Amino acid sequence: MKKKQIKHKQNEEHIFQLKEENHEDLIPKKEYFDFLDKILKDDGITQCQLKTFKKYYNSKEFDYPNSTSNKMIRSYFNLMNKDKKKYLFIRFYILLIHFLSSDGANEVLHKIKTSPNITDREVISTITNYINKKGFKPDIHQEEQNKDLCDEKDYLYSILFNKFIKILSNPKHDKNYKVIYDDLTKKQGENFKYLDIGCANGKKTFIIANIFKIPKKNVYCTDVPQWGPYEKNRLTKFNSQHFQPINPDTGIYNFPDNMFDFVSIILTMHHIPNLTKALNEIKRVMKPNGILLIIEHDALTKYDHLLIEIQHMLYGYTYDKKNPEWKNYINSRQTNRYMNIMEWTFLLEKYKFDYLQGNVIFNDLSHQLAFDNQFYGFYKNVK
């Protein structure tokens, strides 16, 4: 049977060409505050948490430099020293050991501390020179070298996704999650289909598929046509029917309406310039009552926003060196929109994705010690 093709109007708005949506348009203040008040009434948050979410909404437009400034890292350290928040130093250190050994991270930190006017380019140059000299040996992936840190403070970013996988693999940990797990594993038929949006090289796609016992023939994915090393690896895991690139002009996937029972979108939504278009497209390809799983940054403070922005800059230079777009990352502002768990949930419910279950993915110590706070959430597509 010939595959059904989706026809789109030639004059369809180009979401990648549209101006990035304003935060207040996506999350209107009055509606959002009413949403928070309702959650408080339903015992979903405490009075203290309510005040915190409202406070940070009101300070959302804080002035911090983006990637075009060439001074994000220096600004982060200036903020840290001004506000006397020493835990921010630990968070930056944890970020550095994604790329470097402990010695390399200490060398970079020393240069930042002793160079009051250091630029992002100079920090990146220090990192890349160290990698070229010593090799790419991040301590975050070397448990033996970092054993004392892992044993004492189990908060390294590398275990966040593993912790999430352990949570998903144990449906008994939460009665609401068990209902979702049973729904996704016990009610599968021949027509059950799973889509991962922003699938990268497909590794996490199949981890999720295995947890919910979804056979390979029912697994599909979509992503931008090219990013770093992912393109080549991805083609070995997906055939042309099961992988469809996101149209870079329209943001549309070439999948039929109402095709998928289960959709995941992992650390991808913050890159999308026009979330209105994106959420409508997700709804288009999902079946009524289908399940949506998202993992996103849980960014609350200005430090969260700035540090995650620095993370993306370093990832771009380290993992995607051959892509000309990323070589000029500092000169070209990328779309990165960071929100907290309540803002993401408000936005999803606004588009009729009803919250089912979720939590922050964090450590056993202070939530703020992890440089990259994240959350996961399951939502039902209510059409």
C-alpha positions as CSV (number, residue, x, y, z in Angstrom):
1,M,0.0,0.0,0.0
2,K,1.4,3.4,-1.0
3,K,2.3,5.6,2.0
4,K,-0.2,8.4,2.5
5,Q,1.5,11.8,1.9
6,I,0.5,14.9,3.8
7,K,-0.2,17.9,1.6
8,H,0.4,21.3,3.0
9,K,-0.4,24.7,1.6
10,Q,2.5,26.4,-0.2
11,N,1.9,29.6,1.8
12,E,2.0,27.9,5.2
13,E,3.7,30.1,7.8
14,H,7.3,29.2,8.4
15,I,7.7,28.6,12.1
16,F,11.5,28.7,11.9
17,Q,11.3,32.1,10.1
18,L,8.7,33.6,12.5
19,K,9.8,35.8,15.3
20,E,10.2,34.0,18.6
21,E,7.0,34.1,20.6
22,N,6.9,36.5,23.6
23,H,6.8,34.8,27.0
24,E,3.7,36.8,28.1
25,D,1.9,35.7,25.0
26,L,2.6,32.1,25.7
27,I,2.1,32.4,29.5
28,P,-0.4,35.3,30.2
29,K,0.1,36.5,33.7
30,K,-3.5,36.5,34.9
31,E,-4.2,33.1,33.5
32,Y,-1.0,31.6,34.8
33,F,-1.6,33.0,38.3
34,D,-5.1,31.7,38.3
35,F,-3.7,28.3,37.3
36,L,-1.2,28.4,40.2
37,D,-3.9,29.4,42.7
38,K,-6.0,26.4,41.6
39,I,-3.1,24.1,42.1
40,L,-2.6,25.5,45.6
41,K,-6.2,24.9,46.3
42,D,-5.9,21.3,45.1
43,D,-2.8,20.9,47.4
44,G,-0.5,20.5,44.4
45,I,1.9,23.2,45.7
46,T,2.5,24.9,49.0
47,Q,1.9,28.6,49.8
48,C,5.7,29.2,49.8
49,Q,6.0,27.5,46.3
50,L,3.2,29.6,45.0
51,K,4.9,32.8,46.1
52,T,8.2,31.6,44.5
53,F,6.6,30.8,41.1
54,K,4.8,34.2,41.0
55,K,8.0,36.0,42.1
56,Y,10.0,34.5,39.3
57,Y,7.3,35.1,36.7
58,N,7.4,38.8,37.6
59,S,11.2,38.9,37.2
60,K,11.2,36.8,34.0
61,E,12.6,39.6,31.9
62,F,15.8,39.8,33.9
63,D,18.7,41.2,31.9
64,Y,21.4,38.6,31.3
65,P,23.6,38.4,28.2
66,N,22.9,35.8,25.5
67,S,25.3,34.0,23.2
68,T,25.9,37.0,21.0
69,S,27.4,39.0,23.9
70,N,30.6,36.8,24.1
71,K,30.5,37.4,27.9
72,M,28.0,34.9,29.3
73,I,30.6,33.0,31.4
74,R,32.2,36.2,32.8
75,S,28.7,37.5,33.6
76,Y,27.8,34.2,35.4
77,F,30.8,34.6,37.6
78,N,30.1,38.3,38.3
79,L,26.6,37.4,39.3
80,M,27.9,34.6,41.6
81,N,30.3,36.9,43.3
82,K,27.8,39.8,43.6
83,D,25.1,37.7,45.1
84,K,27.5,35.6,47.2
85,K,26.1,32.3,46.1
86,K,28.9,29.8,46.3
87,Y,26.9,26.8,45.2
88,L,26.8,28.4,41.7
89,F,30.6,27.7,41.5
90,I,29.8,24.0,42.1
91,R,27.2,23.9,39.4
92,F,29.6,25.4,36.9
93,Y,32.3,22.9,37.9
94,I,29.8,20.1,37.3
95,L,29.1,21.5,33.8
96,L,32.8,21.6,32.9
97,I,33.5,18.0,33.8
98,H,31.1,17.0,31.0
99,F,34.0,18.0,28.7
100,L,37.1,17.8,30.8
101,S,39.0,15.9,33.5
102,S,39.1,17.4,36.9
103,D,42.5,18.8,36.1
104,G,41.2,20.4,32.9
105,A,38.2,21.9,34.7
106,N,40.5,23.4,37.4
107,E,42.7,24.9,34.7
108,V,39.7,26.5,33.0
109,L,38.4,27.8,36.4
110,H,41.8,29.3,37.2
111,K,41.9,31.1,33.9
112,I,38.4,32.5,34.5
113,K,39.2,33.6,38.1
114,T,42.4,35.4,37.1
115,S,41.1,37.0,33.9
116,P,38.4,39.7,34.8
117,N,37.7,40.4,31.1
118,I,37.8,36.9,29.7
119,T,35.4,36.3,26.8
120,D,33.4,33.2,26.0
121,R,35.6,32.6,22.9
122,E,38.7,32.6,25.2
123,V,37.1,30.1,27.6
124,I,36.1,27.8,24.7
125,S,39.6,28.1,23.2
126,T,41.1,27.0,26.6
127,I,38.7,24.0,26.7
128,T,39.4,23.0,23.1
129,N,43.2,23.4,23.5
130,Y,43.1,21.2,26.6
131,I,41.0,18.5,24.7
132,N,43.4,18.6,21.8
133,K,46.4,18.2,24.1
134,K,45.0,15.6,26.5
135,G,42.1,14.1,24.6
136,F,38.3,14.1,25.3
137,K,38.2,12.5,28.7
138,P,35.4,14.0,30.8
139,D,35.4,12.9,34.4
140,I,31.6,12.8,34.4
141,H,31.9,9.6,32.3
142,Q,34.8,8.1,34.4
143,E,33.2,6.8,37.5
144,E,36.5,5.3,38.8
145,Q,38.3,8.7,38.7
146,N,35.3,10.5,40.2
147,K,34.3,7.8,42.6
148,D,34.5,9.9,45.8
149,L,32.3,12.6,44.3
150,C,29.7,10.1,43.0
151,D,29.6,8.2,46.3
152,E,29.3,11.3,48.5
153,K,27.1,13.5,46.3
154,D,25.1,11.5,43.8
155,Y,24.1,14.5,41.7
156,L,26.1,14.3,38.5
157,Y,24.2,15.2,35.3
158,S,25.2,11.9,33.7
159,I,22.9,9.9,36.1
160,L,19.9,12.2,35.7
161,F,18.5,10.3,32.6
162,N,19.5,7.0,34.2
163,K,17.5,7.9,37.4
164,F,14.6,8.8,35.2
165,I,14.9,5.4,33.4
166,K,14.9,3.6,36.8
167,I,11.8,5.5,37.8
168,L,10.0,4.5,34.6
169,S,11.2,0.9,34.9
170,N,9.5,0.6,38.3
171,P,5.7,1.2,37.8
172,K,5.1,0.4,41.5
173,H,6.8,3.6,42.6
174,D,3.6,5.7,41.9
175,K,0.0,4.6,41.6
176,N,-0.7,7.2,38.9
177,Y,2.3,6.2,36.9
178,K,1.3,2.5,37.2
179,V,-2.0,3.4,35.4
180,I,0.0,5.1,32.6
181,Y,2.5,2.2,32.4
182,D,-0.3,-0.4,32.2
183,D,-2.1,1.7,29.6
184,L,1.0,1.8,27.4
185,T,2.2,-1.8,27.8
186,K,-1.0,-3.9,28.2
187,K,-3.2,-2.3,25.6
188,Q,-0.9,-2.4,22.7
189,G,-2.2,-3.7,19.4
190,E,-0.8,-4.0,15.9
191,N,-1.7,-0.4,15.2
192,F,0.0,1.0,18.3
193,K,2.7,3.5,17.3
194,Y,5.3,5.6,19.2
195,L,6.9,8.8,18.0
196,D,10.0,10.5,19.5
197,I,10.3,14.1,18.5
198,G,13.9,15.4,18.6
199,C,15.3,11.8,18.5
200,A,18.9,12.7,17.9
201,N,20.8,9.4,17.2
202,G,17.8,7.3,18.3
203,K,19.5,5.9,21.5
204,K,17.1,7.4,24.0
205,T,14.2,6.6,21.6
206,F,14.8,2.9,21.9
207,I,15.5,3.1,25.7
208,I,12.0,4.5,26.1
209,A,10.5,2.0,23.6
210,N,12.1,-0.9,25.5
211,I,10.7,0.3,28.9
212,F,7.2,0.2,27.5
213,K,7.8,-3.0,25.4
214,I,7.1,-1.3,22.1
215,P,8.4,-3.4,19.2
216,K,10.9,-1.7,16.8
217,K,8.4,-1.8,13.9
218,N,6.1,0.5,15.8
219,V,8.8,3.1,16.7
220,Y,9.1,6.3,14.7
221,C,11.1,9.5,15.1
222,T,11.5,13.0,13.7
223,D,14.2,15.7,14.1
224,V,15.9,18.5,12.3
225,P,17.7,17.1,9.2
226,Q,21.2,17.6,10.6
227,W,22.9,18.2,13.9
228,G,26.4,17.2,14.7
229,P,27.2,13.5,14.7
230,Y,23.6,12.4,14.9
231,E,22.6,12.2,11.2
232,K,24.9,9.3,10.2
233,N,24.1,7.2,13.3
234,R,20.4,7.8,13.1
235,L,20.1,6.4,9.6
236,T,21.4,3.0,10.8
237,K,18.6,2.8,13.3
238,F,15.6,4.1,11.3
239,N,14.5,3.4,7.7
240,S,13.1,6.2,5.6
241,Q,9.5,5.4,6.6
242,H,10.2,5.5,10.3
243,F,12.3,8.6,10.3
244,Q,10.8,11.8,8.8
245,P,12.8,15.0,9.1
246,I,11.1,18.1,10.5
247,N,10.5,20.4,7.6
248,P,12.9,23.3,8.4
249,D,10.6,25.8,6.8
250,T,7.3,24.8,8.3
251,G,8.1,22.7,11.4
252,I,5.7,20.0,10.0
253,Y,6.4,16.2,10.1
254,N,5.3,14.1,7.2
255,F,3.1,11.8,9.2
256,P,-0.7,11.3,8.9
257,D,-3.2,12.8,11.3
258,N,-4.1,10.7,14.4
259,M,-1.2,8.3,13.9
260,F,0.5,8.0,17.3
261,D,-0.7,6.5,20.6
262,F,2.4,7.6,22.5
263,V,4.7,10.6,21.8
264,S,7.9,11.7,23.6
265,I,9.8,15.0,23.3
266,I,12.9,15.0,25.4
267,L,14.9,18.3,26.0
268,T,13.7,19.6,22.7
269,M,10.8,22.0,23.3
270,H,13.1,24.8,24.6
271,H,14.7,25.0,21.1
272,I,11.4,25.6,19.3
273,P,10.8,29.3,18.3
274,N,7.1,28.9,17.8
275,L,5.6,26.6,20.4
276,T,2.0,27.4,19.2
277,K,2.8,25.8,15.8
278,A,4.7,22.9,17.4
279,L,2.0,22.0,19.9
280,N,-0.7,22.1,17.2
281,E,1.5,19.8,15.1
282,I,2.0,17.3,18.0
283,K,-1.8,17.3,18.5
284,R,-2.4,16.7,14.8
285,V,-0.3,13.5,14.7
286,M,-1.5,12.1,18.1
287,K,-4.6,10.0,18.6
288,P,-7.3,11.2,20.9
289,N,-6.4,10.2,24.5
290,G,-2.8,9.5,23.4
291,I,0.0,9.9,26.0
292,L,2.6,12.6,25.7
293,L,5.9,12.4,27.7
294,I,8.1,15.4,28.0
295,I,11.4,16.0,29.7
296,E,12.5,19.6,30.0
297,H,14.7,22.0,31.8
298,D,13.2,23.2,35.1
299,A,14.6,26.7,34.9
300,L,13.4,29.0,37.6
301,T,16.1,31.5,38.5
302,K,18.4,33.8,36.3
303,Y,21.2,31.5,37.3
304,D,19.4,28.5,35.8
305,H,18.8,30.4,32.5
306,L,22.3,31.7,32.2
307,L,24.0,28.4,33.0
308,I,21.8,26.3,30.6
309,E,22.6,28.9,27.9
310,I,26.3,28.4,28.6
311,Q,25.8,24.6,28.5
312,H,24.3,24.9,25.0
313,M,27.1,27.0,23.8
314,L,29.7,24.6,25.0
315,Y,27.8,21.6,23.6
316,G,27.6,23.3,20.2
317,Y,31.4,23.9,20.0
318,T,32.3,20.5,21.4
319,Y,29.9,18.1,19.6
320,D,29.1,19.9,16.4
321,K,32.4,21.4,15.2
322,K,31.9,20.5,11.6
323,N,28.6,22.4,11.3
324,P,29.3,25.9,10.0
325,E,26.2,27.2,11.9
326,W,27.6,26.1,15.2
327,K,31.1,27.4,14.5
328,N,29.5,30.8,14.5
329,Y,27.3,30.1,17.5
330,I,28.4,33.2,19.4
331,N,27.6,35.4,16.5
332,S,24.2,33.9,15.8
333,R,21.6,33.9,18.5
334,Q,20.0,30.5,18.8
335,T,16.4,30.0,20.0
336,N,16.5,28.7,23.5
337,R,13.5,29.2,25.8
338,Y,13.7,28.0,29.3
339,M,10.7,27.7,31.6
340,N,10.0,26.0,34.9
341,I,7.8,22.9,35.5
342,M,4.7,25.0,36.3
343,E,5.0,27.1,33.2
344,W,5.4,24.1,30.9
345,T,2.5,22.4,32.5
346,F,0.3,25.5,32.2
347,L,1.2,25.8,28.5
348,L,0.5,22.1,27.8
349,E,-2.9,22.2,29.6
350,K,-3.7,25.4,27.6
351,Y,-3.4,23.2,24.5
352,K,-5.5,20.4,26.1
353,F,-2.8,18.1,27.2
354,D,-4.1,17.1,30.7
355,Y,-1.4,16.5,33.3
356,L,-1.3,12.9,34.5
357,Q,1.9,12.4,36.5
358,G,5.5,13.7,36.8
359,N,8.2,15.0,39.0
360,V,11.5,16.9,39.0
361,I,14.5,14.7,38.2
362,F,17.0,15.7,40.8
363,N,19.3,14.4,43.5
364,D,19.1,13.5,47.1
365,L,20.8,16.7,48.1
366,S,19.9,20.3,47.5
367,H,18.0,20.7,44.2
368,Q,20.2,23.7,43.4
369,L,23.4,21.7,43.4
370,A,22.6,20.0,40.1
371,F,23.6,22.4,37.3
372,D,20.9,21.2,35.0
373,N,17.6,20.8,36.8
374,Q,15.0,18.9,34.8
375,F,11.5,17.4,35.2
376,Y,9.4,14.8,33.4
377,G,5.7,14.8,32.9
378,F,3.0,12.6,31.3
379,Y,0.0,14.2,29.7
380,K,-3.1,13.0,28.0
381,N,-4.1,14.4,24.6
382,V,-7.7,15.6,25.1
383,K,-9.2,16.6,21.7
